[in-house]
Structure formats: C-alpha cells, structure tokens
Amino acid sequence: MSLAITEAITTLAEAERRFNLARTEDETFFSEWQADLPTLAIAEQVALDELRRRYLYQRSAGQLLEGTVTLLLASPLLAIAGFYDPPFKVRAENSVQLTLEDGEEVLKGRIDVLVLFDRLWVIVLESKKTALSVWAALPQTLAYLVANPQPAQPSFGMLTNGDDILFVKLAQRSHRNYALSRVFAPFTSNRELYTVLQILKCIGREIGEKAS
C-alpha cells in the first residue's frame, strides 16, 4: 500500500534526512515572529479577547476535536488577520492520519490543513485519548512546505492543537533551511494571543508584498 509523503514522514530526523533540511538558529532568518511586529488596533484586541473567552468556555468541557479547534481558533484568527480577503485565497488539503508511539501507547490522531496563497500552511491537530503536541505534526508540516509550488519564496506554517501554537519558516535557496518560533500558549494570557495575531499579520504582510 502506498502512503502519501506526509504520512510516511513521522519523525523530525526522518524529514531532515529525506528532504536535506537543516534547522538554523540565525535569528535574522525568521525575523517575522519577533521583529517589527505591527501594532494591534483596539478592535482587534477586543475580537481576540472574545475569541479567547469562547475557546476557554468550550475547552473547559474537555479535549476539543480538530473541527472545533478550526472553528473556535484557527478560522477566527485567519479572519482577523485578513487572510480571507484579497489578495489571499484559501484551499483545504486532505486530512493526514497520525500514528505515534510514545513508549507506553500508540497515539492516533490527524491533522487538517488549510493553505493560503501557497505560502502559509495552517495545521490543525486532532487528538484522541491523549493530546498530541504541536511537535507531532512538525515532520508532516515540513513535508508540505518542501512541496510548496513556489519554492523561490519562503513558506510558513502555523501548527496548533488548540492549546499551543508554533510557527515555522522554510526557505529553499541554495540549501533548505528552516527555523521555529517559540511555542505560544494563547489561552494562558491574552498577551500570548495578541502576539500570535501580530505574527500572522507580519507573515501576511511579507506574503502580500511578494504577491504585489
């Protein structure tokens, strides 16, 4: 039985080896998550506060499935950041199944993927029985970014399981390099969620400028 590359790549070491990837610690490589972040308007902060309130209310009932995370978190964030407006277009990829061994049990889950302008991949994880870390989907995310139909331009990923958010950037020039942001926990404080939106807006600005 043949497997999609995103299903066959299950570890970070495997992704780095198969795609000839190297992680860089150069802070200037992925400046979009920490430098020149745009100021948020009051209306954007109010919208994020409401988003956070709704998420915490629903999350209090237990672990959320991927469709609910998309509905409560990913989609509203993209809307507030302007990714549903010109020049951006969105499409959905097929869900990818995940099976991971943590030494004690097999964790099963899946990721759903939204693609914006062939430059930003939004990865939403669903977990069953045990919550899957955002790190679990990093190998598959890198596989998506490597397959970017616009390899001359850097591509970005946002991974979330609802509770945590991680950003990744990949550039395919003479070498394939990638870098990661820190992990954000947007529902521990509203400041975390504000920063996530600022990063999305910064990435949107980068993509929009290259598209114009």
matplotlib code that plots the C-alpha trace (Angstrom):
import matplotlib.pyplot as plt

x = [0.0, 1.4, 1.5, 1.4, 4.8, 3.1, 2.0, 5.3, 7.4, 6.8, 9.9, 11.8, 15.1, 13.5, 12.1, 15.5, 17.3, 14.8, 14.4, 18.0, 16.8, 18.8, 17.5, 19.1, 19.4, 20.1, 17.6, 17.6, 16.3, 12.9, 12.5, 8.8, 7.9, 9.8, 10.9, 8.8, 5.5, 2.6, 0.6, -2.9, -6.0, -8.3, -11.0, -8.6, -7.7, -11.4, -12.0, -9.2, -10.5, -13.9, -12.2, -10.2, -13.4, -15.3, -12.4, -11.9, -15.6, -15.7, -12.3, -13.5, -15.7, -12.7, -10.3, -11.6, -11.6, -9.9, -13.1, -13.9, -10.4, -10.6, -14.0, -13.1, -9.4, -7.8, -10.6, -11.3, -7.6, -7.2, -10.2, -9.0, -5.5, -7.1, -6.3, -9.8, -9.6, -7.8, -5.1, -5.3, -7.0, -7.5, -7.8, -8.1, -5.8, -6.9, -6.6, -3.5, -3.6, -1.0, 0.1, 2.8, 4.4, 5.2, 6.7, 3.5, 0.7, 0.0, -1.4, -3.8, -4.9, -5.0, -4.1, -6.2, -4.5, -5.5, -3.3, -3.2, -1.7, 0.6, 2.8, 1.1, 0.1, -2.2, -2.0, -4.7, -4.3, -7.0, -6.1, -7.9, -7.4, -4.2, -3.5, -0.9, 1.7, 2.1, 5.6, 4.0, 2.9, 6.2, 7.6, 4.4, 4.4, 7.9, 6.9, 4.1, 6.4, 9.1, 6.4, 5.5, 4.7, 6.5, 9.9, 11.7, 9.7, 9.9, 6.9, 5.4, 3.5, 1.3, 0.7, -1.9, -3.7, -5.8, -3.8, -0.4, 0.7, 4.1, 5.3, 7.8, 9.6, 11.3, 13.5, 14.7, 17.5, 20.9, 20.1, 16.9, 16.8, 14.0, 13.6, 11.0, 9.3, 8.8, 5.6, 2.8, 0.1, -2.5, -5.0, -2.7, -2.9, -4.4, -0.9, 0.1, -2.9, -2.1, 1.4, 0.1, -2.1, 0.8, 3.0, 0.2, -0.2, 3.6, 3.6, 0.6, 2.5, 5.5, 3.4, 1.3, 4.3, 5.8, 2.5, 2.1]
y = [0.0, 3.4, 6.2, 10.0, 11.5, 13.4, 10.1, 8.3, 11.1, 10.5, 11.9, 15.2, 13.4, 11.5, 14.7, 16.4, 13.4, 12.8, 16.4, 17.5, 20.1, 21.9, 23.9, 27.3, 29.3, 32.5, 35.0, 37.1, 34.1, 34.0, 37.6, 37.6, 36.2, 38.6, 41.8, 44.8, 43.3, 45.5, 47.3, 45.9, 48.1, 48.2, 46.4, 43.6, 43.2, 43.2, 40.5, 38.4, 38.7, 37.4, 34.6, 33.6, 33.7, 31.4, 29.0, 28.7, 28.2, 25.3, 23.9, 23.6, 20.7, 18.6, 17.9, 19.5, 17.8, 19.3, 20.6, 22.5, 23.9, 25.1, 26.7, 28.4, 29.3, 28.9, 30.3, 33.4, 34.1, 34.0, 36.2, 38.8, 38.7, 39.4, 36.1, 35.7, 38.9, 39.8, 39.0, 35.8, 32.6, 29.6, 25.9, 22.8, 19.7, 16.2, 15.2, 13.2, 10.4, 10.3, 7.3, 7.9, 5.7, 7.4, 4.3, 3.4, 3.5, 4.3, 7.8, 8.2, 11.5, 13.5, 16.9, 19.1, 21.6, 25.0, 26.6, 30.3, 31.7, 28.7, 30.4, 29.8, 26.3, 26.2, 22.8, 21.9, 18.7, 16.5, 14.1, 11.0, 9.6, 11.6, 15.2, 15.4, 18.0, 20.5, 19.0, 15.8, 17.4, 19.2, 16.5, 16.5, 20.3, 20.4, 17.9, 20.3, 23.3, 21.4, 20.6, 24.3, 25.1, 28.4, 27.2, 30.5, 32.2, 31.4, 29.4, 29.4, 27.1, 27.6, 24.5, 24.3, 21.7, 24.5, 24.9, 25.6, 27.4, 27.0, 28.9, 27.5, 29.1, 27.3, 28.7, 26.7, 28.6, 27.0, 25.0, 24.0, 25.7, 26.1, 27.8, 27.7, 30.2, 29.6, 27.8, 30.1, 29.2, 31.8, 30.8, 31.3, 35.1, 37.4, 38.8, 35.5, 35.6, 39.2, 38.2, 35.3, 37.7, 40.1, 37.3, 36.3, 39.9, 40.2, 37.0, 38.3, 41.5, 39.5, 37.3, 40.3, 42.3, 39.5, 38.9, 42.6]
z = [0.0, -1.0, 1.5, 1.0, 1.8, 4.7, 6.2, 5.6, 7.3, 11.1, 12.8, 12.5, 11.9, 9.0, 7.5, 7.8, 6.2, 3.3, 2.4, 3.1, 5.7, 8.2, 11.2, 11.6, 14.8, 12.9, 14.4, 11.3, 9.2, 10.8, 12.0, 11.2, 14.6, 16.7, 14.9, 13.6, 14.8, 13.8, 16.5, 17.0, 16.8, 19.8, 17.7, 17.0, 20.7, 21.6, 18.9, 20.3, 23.9, 22.7, 20.8, 24.0, 26.2, 23.8, 23.5, 27.2, 27.8, 25.2, 26.3, 29.9, 28.8, 27.7, 24.8, 21.5, 18.2, 15.2, 13.6, 16.8, 17.1, 13.5, 14.2, 17.5, 16.9, 13.5, 11.3, 13.5, 13.8, 10.0, 9.5, 12.0, 10.3, 6.9, 5.3, 4.0, 2.0, -1.3, -2.3, -0.3, -1.4, 0.8, 0.0, 2.1, 1.8, 2.6, 6.2, 7.2, 9.8, 12.5, 14.5, 17.0, 19.7, 23.0, 24.7, 26.5, 24.0, 20.4, 19.9, 17.0, 15.5, 12.4, 11.0, 8.9, 6.6, 5.2, 2.6, 1.9, -1.3, -1.5, 1.2, 4.5, 5.8, 8.8, 10.5, 13.0, 15.0, 16.4, 19.2, 20.6, 24.1, 24.7, 23.5, 20.7, 20.9, 18.1, 17.7, 16.5, 13.2, 12.5, 10.2, 8.1, 8.1, 6.7, 4.0, 3.0, 2.9, 0.9, -1.7, -2.0, -5.7, -5.2, -3.9, -4.8, -2.0, 1.7, 3.1, 6.5, 8.8, 11.8, 13.9, 16.6, 18.7, 20.2, 23.4, 21.8, 18.6, 16.8, 13.7, 11.2, 8.2, 5.4, 2.7, -0.4, -1.9, -2.3, 0.8, 2.5, 5.9, 8.4, 11.7, 14.5, 16.8, 20.4, 21.4, 22.3, 24.8, 23.8, 26.5, 29.4, 28.8, 26.3, 25.5, 24.0, 21.7, 20.7, 19.8, 17.6, 15.7, 15.3, 13.8, 11.4, 10.3, 9.8, 7.7, 5.7, 5.0, 3.8, 1.5, 0.3, -0.6, -2.7, -4.4, -5.5]

ax = plt.figure().add_subplot(projection="3d")
ax.plot(x, y, z, "-o")
ax.set_aspect("equal")
plt.show()
